[in-house]
Amino acid sequence: MSSPDRHPIRVVVQLVLEGSPPQSQYRVVAYPAPGGVKLRPATFSSREQLLQQVGAALPDFDPKLLAAGDEPQVLFAGDMQLTMAQLSVLGLR
C-alpha cells in the first residue's frame, strides 16, 4: 500500500529516434494508477542527462538496470512509489 505522499507509478524508459535526421533521445513515460496524478513524458538528449536526472530523483536507483543499446527499445520498465517532488525532478510534472 502506498503512503499518502507517494503515488504508484509504472515508469518506462525508452530509447527513441526523433527528428529529421533521426537522433537518439531517451524518453521517460510514467503511467499512474487509474484516477492518479496527471503526468507528461520527459525527454532527454543523452544517456548522461537521463542518468543525472534519475540519480537526482532516485538516489537508490541502480543505473545498471537500464539496458544498453543504440537501437530504439524499452530500456527499463518497473513499478515505483514516487513523491510529487521525485516526479518533478524527473520532468514528469
C-alpha positions, 0 to 999 in steps of 0.5 A, spaced: 500 500 500 502 506 498 503 512 503 499 518 502 505 522 499 507 517 494 503 515 488 504 508 484 507 509 478 509 504 472 515 508 469 518 506 462 524 508 459 525 508 452 530 509 447 527 513 441 529 516 434 526 523 433 527 528 428 529 529 421 535 526 421 533 521 426 537 522 433 537 518 439 533 521 445 531 517 451 524 518 453 521 517 460 513 515 460 510 514 467 503 511 467 499 512 474 494 508 477 487 509 474 484 516 477 492 518 479 496 524 478 496 527 471 503 526 468 507 528 461 513 524 458 520 527 459 525 527 454 532 527 454 538 528 449 543 523 452 544 517 456 548 522 461 542 527 462 537 521 463 542 518 468 543 525 472 536 526 472 534 519 475 540 519 480 537 526 482 530 523 483 532 516 485 538 516 489 537 508 490 536 507 483 541 502 480 543 505 473 545 498 471 538 496 470 537 500 464 539 496 458 544 498 453 543 499 446 543 504 440 537 501 437 530 504 439 527 499 445 524 499 452 530 500 456 527 499 463 520 498 465 518 497 473 513 499 478 515 505 483 512 509 489 514 516 487 513 523 491 510 529 487 517 532 488 521 525 485 516 526 479 518 533 478 525 532 478 524 527 473 520 532 468 514 528 469 510 534 472 
